[in-house]
Amino acid sequence: MGRVSRAQAQENRQRVVATASRMFREEGTAVSVADLMKAIGLTHGGFYKQFASKDDLVDEAIAHAFAGQEAHSAAAGPDEAPQEHEAARQKMIEDYLSPWHRDHPGDGCPVSGFAADLGREPGRAARSRDLYIDGIRNRAARLATSDDDGMAQLCTLVGALALARATRGNPISEELLHAARTALTGDTTEGSAPQGGN
């Protein structure tokens, strides 16, 4: 088999990072390198030509997840009108607490997707933790109102989503999503939030 071109090697690296970002949010960072490379269709040995260690990949996967989420839902600009900010806030809450988001953790919010792993690994590399902390602050800022910094709202979102995922398949899962939506928006109507990422 011939050598892989520089362009192909870069494309393979991007595929590894993107796939790891999704798989780590779905299954946790304990996913083995062998399983990850198998999912992509590459050899296990090829991993170490691209990355110094699995920890390096975890850092890149977290960065990739946050970059993708920020591109999908950019934070409010300084010139945004209050009613535009409120509409964006409401949409974020609806999307976050949707059955789609509950059922698609690999495409979902990295704050909830990486919380358990980072909590179990307090010595995790500073880069991962810094990226994660920045992600928390950015999401809280998108939820902030004139009298609230958004932190408690974000805690409600992440906690409700974690509980809904843990109880998926039981009616309480939907009840948890609905209860959190009601608490954060005051809207008591049932209904599914739009599909897609958050």
KOLZASE-42150 format. One line per field, with one value per residue: residue number from 0; residue in three letters; x, y, z of N, C-alpha, C in turn. Coordinates in pm, whole numbers, plus 50000, padded with zeros to 5 digits. Layout:
// KOLZASE-42150
nr <- (NUM,...)
rest <- (ALA,...)
n.px <- (X,...)
n.py <- (Y,...)
n.pz <- (Z,...)
ca.px <- (X,...)
ca.py <- (Y,...)
ca.pz <- (Z,...)
c.px <- (X,...)
c.py <- (Y,...)
c.pz <- (Z,...)
***
This chain:
// KOLZASE-42150
nr <- (0,1,2,3,4,5,6,7,8,9,10,11,12,13,14,15,16,17,18,19,20,21,22,23,24,25,26,27,28,29,30,31,32,33,34,35,36,37,38,39,40,41,42,43,44,45,46,47,48,49,50,51,52,53,54,55,56,57,58,59,60,61,62,63,64,65,66,67,68,69,70,71,72,73,74,75,76,77,78,79,80,81,82,83,84,85,86,87,88,89,90,91,92,93,94,95,96,97,98,99,100,101,102,103,104,105,106,107,108,109,110,111,112,113,114,115,116,117,118,119,120,121,122,123,124,125,126,127,128,129,130,131,132,133,134,135,136,137,138,139,140,141,142,143,144,145,146,147,148,149,150,151,152,153,154,155,156,157,158,159,160,161,162,163,164,165,166,167,168,169,170,171,172,173,174,175,176,177,178,179,180,181,182,183,184,185,186,187,188,189,190,191,192,193,194,195,196,197)
rest <- (MET,GLY,ARG,VAL,SER,ARG,ALA,GLN,ALA,GLN,GLU,ASN,ARG,GLN,ARG,VAL,VAL,ALA,THR,ALA,SER,ARG,MET,PHE,ARG,GLU,GLU,GLY,THR,ALA,VAL,SER,VAL,ALA,ASP,LEU,MET,LYS,ALA,ILE,GLY,LEU,THR,HIS,GLY,GLY,PHE,TYR,LYS,GLN,PHE,ALA,SER,LYS,ASP,ASP,LEU,VAL,ASP,GLU,ALA,ILE,ALA,HIS,ALA,PHE,ALA,GLY,GLN,GLU,ALA,HIS,SER,ALA,ALA,ALA,GLY,PRO,ASP,GLU,ALA,PRO,GLN,GLU,HIS,GLU,ALA,ALA,ARG,GLN,LYS,MET,ILE,GLU,ASP,TYR,LEU,SER,PRO,TRP,HIS,ARG,ASP,HIS,PRO,GLY,ASP,GLY,CYS,PRO,VAL,SER,GLY,PHE,ALA,ALA,ASP,LEU,GLY,ARG,GLU,PRO,GLY,ARG,ALA,ALA,ARG,SER,ARG,ASP,LEU,TYR,ILE,ASP,GLY,ILE,ARG,ASN,ARG,ALA,ALA,ARG,LEU,ALA,THR,SER,ASP,ASP,ASP,GLY,MET,ALA,GLN,LEU,CYS,THR,LEU,VAL,GLY,ALA,LEU,ALA,LEU,ALA,ARG,ALA,THR,ARG,GLY,ASN,PRO,ILE,SER,GLU,GLU,LEU,LEU,HIS,ALA,ALA,ARG,THR,ALA,LEU,THR,GLY,ASP,THR,THR,GLU,GLY,SER,ALA,PRO,GLN,GLY,GLY,ASN)
n.px <- (50085,50061,50220,50041,49913,49997,49772,49567,49632,49581,49308,49222,49295,49121,48880,48909,48913,48657,48488,48565,48484,48206,48162,48272,48096,47869,47937,48131,48469,48609,48599,48770,49082,49111,48841,48743,48901,48824,48556,48585,48712,48982,49321,49436,49703,49751,49659,49855,50031,49916,49846,49989,49902,49612,49499,49565,49398,49148,49149,49144,48903,48715,48756,48678,48406,48298,48360,48206,47948,47940,47956,47717,47528,47572,47691,47512,47539,47691,47523,47271,46922,46705,46468,46542,46748,46602,46433,46625,46725,46497,46466,46704,46661,46432,46535,46744,46613,46474,46324,46475,46739,46790,46796,47011,47297,47555,47558,47504,47510,47830,47872,47696,47762,48033,48051,48038,48272,48480,48431,48497,48762,48952,49213,49245,49381,49485,49411,49176,49001,48998,48883,48634,48535,48523,48326,48105,48073,48015,47771,47608,47608,47457,47212,47159,46978,46849,46851,46982,47254,47259,47374,47237,47022,47153,47250,47006,46922,47128,47119,46851,46855,47044,46909,46680,46795,46892,46658,46530,46279,46097,45796,45859,46082,46005,45846,46036,46182,45977,45906,46139,46151,45917,45980,46189,46090,45826,45626,45364,45270,45262,45474,45686,46017,46201,46379,46723,47059,47165)
n.py <- (49883,50222,50533,50772,51075,51415,51580,51387,51272,51488,51516,51268,51303,51509,51373,51182,51345,51469,51244,51134,51341,51324,51052,51051,51222,51069,50819,50858,50942,50712,50550,50330,50367,50183,50111,50359,50413,50197,50261,50468,50348,50322,50218,50104,50156,50380,50590,50681,50803,51038,51156,51238,51125,50973,51157,51399,51382,51388,51652,51791,51696,51801,52075,52085,52016,52232,52444,52376,52394,52665,52780,52694,52818,53115,53343,53617,53937,54257,54460,54361,54371,54385,54229,54056,53914,53786,53625,53457,53337,53198,53017,52873,52743,52589,52423,52295,52149,51959,51656,51562,51657,51527,51264,51254,51269,51275,51473,51686,51934,52019,52087,51938,51693,51634,51661,51456,51302,51492,51560,51323,51317,51503,51592,51641,51762,52103,52250,52124,52163,52443,52508,52392,52536,52793,52737,52689,52944,53096,52983,53035,53314,53351,53287,53476,53736,54066,54066,53835,53617,53391,53151,52978,52906,52765,52551,52431,52352,52168,51980,51889,51776,51570,51407,51344,51200,50982,50858,50795,50652,50608,50761,50967,51094,51272,51433,51553,51713,51885,52005,52150,52325,52472,52591,52759,52918,52978,52896,52679,52505,52192,52030,51973,52072,52234,52025,51924,52039,52207)
n.pz <- (50000,49915,50021,50217,50098,50192,50197,50213,50458,50628,50588,50688,50956,51033,51005,51206,51437,51422,51431,51676,51845,51823,51903,52163,52295,52281,52400,52590,52694,52728,52510,52303,52124,51920,51863,51782,51551,51395,51350,51173,50968,50944,51018,51338,51399,51245,51394,51574,51409,51366,51612,51927,52162,52318,52490,52368,52148,52277,52374,52127,52025,52203,52159,51891,51912,52059,51884,51662,51771,51841,51589,51490,51652,51707,51955,52104,51961,52047,51965,51953,51969,52258,52229,52023,52146,52347,52193,52076,52306,52401,52187,52210,52457,52395,52189,52326,52523,52384,52256,52039,52088,52327,52233,52059,52148,52043,51854,52002,52266,52387,52653,52815,52704,52764,53037,53239,53192,53224,53485,53614,53571,53720,53691,53429,53121,53109,52885,52783,53001,53015,52766,52805,53026,52911,52722,52888,53004,52771,52685,52907,52896,52667,52763,52950,53119,53186,53463,53542,53529,53374,53454,53640,53482,53278,53429,53491,53233,53154,53364,53347,53092,53124,53312,53160,52952,53094,53166,52936,52730,52923,53039,53218,53123,52917,53077,53244,53060,52979,53224,53287,53064,53111,53358,53281,53076,53123,52961,52934,52748,52584,52348,52072,52036,51771,51537,51515,51582,51889)
ca.px <- (50000,50144,50215,49927,49954,49980,49631,49487,49661,49509,49165,49203,49304,48995,48776,48930,48871,48511,48425,48591,48399,48071,48160,48298,47973,47771,47978,48234,48606,48667,48599,48908,49138,49080,48700,48731,48959,48739,48435,48622,48763,49127,49391,49472,49839,49748,49627,49976,50099,49843,49831,50090,49835,49467,49467,49569,49275,49036,49155,49099,48761,48639,48765,48596,48265,48259,48367,48088,47829,47943,47924,47574,47445,47664,47647,47452,47630,47668,47420,47146,46809,46658,46370,46615,46817,46502,46390,46735,46728,46384,46497,46808,46597,46346,46620,46822,46524,46392,46350,46582,46867,46803,46821,47128,47405,47675,47545,47451,47591,47946,47867,47637,47828,48163,48047,48069,48412,48566,48409,48568,48906,48984,49346,49241,49468,49435,49348,49039,48922,48980,48784,48506,48491,48482,48198,48002,48051,47950,47630,47538,47588,47346,47087,47150,46876,46894,46867,47027,47374,47238,47436,47136,46945,47235,47247,46876,46924,47218,47067,46729,46892,47107,46804,46595,46869,46902,46525,46470,46198,45995,45728,45918,46182,45935,45803,46153,46208,45867,45915,46249,46108,45820,46050,46276,46021,45690,45533,45317,45221,45345,45509,45823,46105,46253,46485,46856,47147,47120)
ca.py <- (50000,50340,50635,50862,51212,51510,51623,51275,51258,51595,51481,51159,51361,51581,51271,51123,51443,51484,51119,51125,51440,51266,50928,51083,51277,50960,50705,50895,50941,50579,50483,50292,50413,50079,50124,50484,50398,50102,50333,50554,50264,50337,50124,50148,50210,50513,50692,50736,50889,51164,51212,51194,51043,50985,51282,51505,51371,51436,51799,51837,51662,51900,52202,52068,52017,52369,52527,52343,52448,52811,52814,52667,52913,53220,53423,53745,54047,54368,54549,54289,54430,54297,54130,53954,53831,53702,53522,53361,53266,53105,52911,52788,52660,52490,52326,52220,52059,51886,51511,51539,51677,51416,51138,51266,51332,51293,51599,51782,52031,51964,52109,51817,51575,51606,51690,51340,51266,51593,51549,51205,51335,51638,51629,51652,51867,52239,52296,52073,52229,52583,52510,52357,52650,52898,52695,52713,53089,53144,52941,53111,53450,53349,53273,53586,53840,54187,54044,53698,53592,53272,53029,52887,52855,52661,52435,52367,52286,52053,51881,51830,51692,51450,51324,51295,51094,50865,50796,50783,50532,50615,50891,51072,51164,51386,51521,51630,51816,51982,52080,52247,52429,52556,52669,52859,53007,53009,52840,52550,52420,52078,52044,51937,52176,52204,51926,51973,52064,52315)
ca.pz <- (50000,49901,50127,50214,50069,50303,50198,50262,50600,50696,50582,50785,51091,51057,51024,51339,51538,51414,51477,51820,51911,51829,51983,52303,52353,52289,52480,52687,52643,52744,52380,52272,51997,51822,51823,51709,51417,51323,51308,51061,50860,50938,51104,51473,51393,51184,51495,51636,51311,51367,51747,52023,52263,52319,52558,52266,52069,52359,52368,51995,52009,52280,52084,51770,51951,52093,51763,51582,51836,51830,51451,51471,51727,51752,52070,52072,51939,52139,51914,51942,52040,52366,52183,51947,52244,52414,52096,52065,52434,52400,52090,52269,52559,52327,52120,52424,52597,52287,52245,51943,52156,52422,52163,51971,52225,51961,51780,52097,52340,52455,52798,52872,52649,52825,53181,53323,53176,53286,53629,53663,53546,53765,53646,53283,53068,53127,52761,52781,53104,52976,52658,52865,53107,52816,52665,52990,53013,52648,52685,53012,52846,52570,52839,53047,53106,53254,53607,53563,53448,53291,53508,53695,53368,53214,53519,53472,53102,53154,53457,53292,52978,53179,53369,53051,52881,53183,53180,52802,52716,53026,53027,53301,53043,52856,53187,53287,52959,52985,53350,53276,52969,53180,53461,53220,52981,53167,52864,52984,52639,52543,52207,52042,51986,51638,51532,51476,51696,51977)
c.px <- (50090,50129,50094,49978,49930,49834,49541,49508,49586,49359,49135,49204,49173,48881,48787,48878,48719,48440,48446,48502,48258,48068,48184,48174,47867,47808,48079,48373,48676,48662,48744,48951,49104,48936,48678,48782,48879,48614,48463,48668,48912,49192,49427,49610,49845,49721,49754,50065,50037,49844,49938,50029,49684,49425,49470,49443,49155,49033,49099,48951,48673,48640,48677,48447,48219,48262,48245,47961,47825,47908,47774,47486,47533,47604,47594,47559,47597,47555,47283,47038,46760,46558,46435,46688,46717,46453,46498,46746,46618,46412,46603,46748,46513,46430,46693,46736,46430,46421,46463,46719,46892,46851,46945,47245,47531,47675,47507,47556,47709,47947,47809,47713,47958,48163,48091,48217,48505,48550,48482,48719,48948,49123,49357,49325,49402,49363,49202,48951,48897,48876,48643,48451,48448,48346,48083,47970,47978,47803,47551,47511,47474,47211,47061,47036,46927,46918,46920,47147,47367,47294,47333,47050,47023,47238,47115,46872,47005,47166,46943,46761,46956,47003,46714,46664,46876,46770,46455,46397,46088,45926,45789,46023,46121,45890,45917,46184,46102,45876,46025,46214,46013,45888,46131,46203,45884,45584,45493,45266,45317,45380,45655,45898,46153,46365,46614,46936,47097,47208)
c.py <- (50124,50436,50724,51003,51301,51554,51513,51255,51365,51566,51369,51211,51433,51484,51208,51218,51456,51361,51102,51221,51385,51145,50956,51142,51169,50858,50738,50880,50807,50498,50453,50349,50312,50092,50252,50468,50300,50172,50421,50471,50280,50238,50188,50213,50349,50624,50761,50811,51028,51234,51156,51101,51058,51114,51400,51502,51421,51589,51850,51809,51761,52034,52197,52079,52159,52460,52501,52399,52600,52855,52797,52772,53020,53300,53557,53852,54163,54461,54482,54355,54333,54191,54021,53859,53736,53592,53415,53276,53159,52988,52817,52692,52550,52381,52236,52114,51983,51736,51482,51552,51566,51290,51140,51332,51357,51420,51713,51867,51965,51989,51986,51692,51536,51623,51572,51304,51366,51593,51432,51220,51475,51684,51644,51771,52004,52288,52251,52147,52374,52596,52486,52474,52766,52865,52717,52862,53144,53105,53016,53253,53457,53335,53392,53681,53961,54166,53904,53673,53466,53143,52930,52828,52743,52535,52358,52291,52157,51943,51812,51736,51562,51354,51265,51185,50967,50790,50778,50649,50524,50752,51003,51153,51289,51486,51609,51744,51926,52068,52185,52359,52526,52646,52783,52959,53051,52954,52700,52459,52308,52102,52017,52058,52137,52101,51988,51997,52179,52436)
c.pz <- (50000,50018,50108,50188,50190,50313,50253,50412,50680,50699,50682,50928,51126,51080,51162,51446,51538,51467,51628,51897,51927,51922,52131,52369,52369,52395,52589,52628,52665,52615,52343,52137,51888,51772,51742,51566,51333,51269,51186,50941,50839,51035,51238,51472,51334,51283,51545,51537,51313,51503,51839,52127,52249,52388,52460,52181,52149,52358,52236,51973,52084,52207,51960,51804,51983,51971,51674,51641,51825,51688,51425,51538,51789,51867,52022,52056,52031,52095,51902,52027,52148,52318,52097,52041,52311,52320,52082,52191,52438,52305,52145,52372,52493,52260,52219,52492,52505,52293,52146,52011,52257,52352,52074,52044,52142,51881,51873,52165,52408,52606,52864,52826,52716,52977,53266,53314,53243,53437,53691,53651,53589,53722,53496,53237,53078,53002,52754,52881,53069,52865,52714,52945,53018,52754,52761,52996,52889,52644,52791,52965,52745,52639,52931,53014,53184,53404,53641,53473,53363,53348,53562,53584,53297,53299,53503,53340,53107,53246,53404,53177,53027,53236,53261,52972,52965,53194,53045,52790,52821,53013,53111,53224,52979,52964,53235,53190,52967,53112,53344,53179,53036,53282,53399,53131,53028,53072,52908,52873,52611,52397,52188,51990,51848,51645,51484,51600,51780,51963)
***
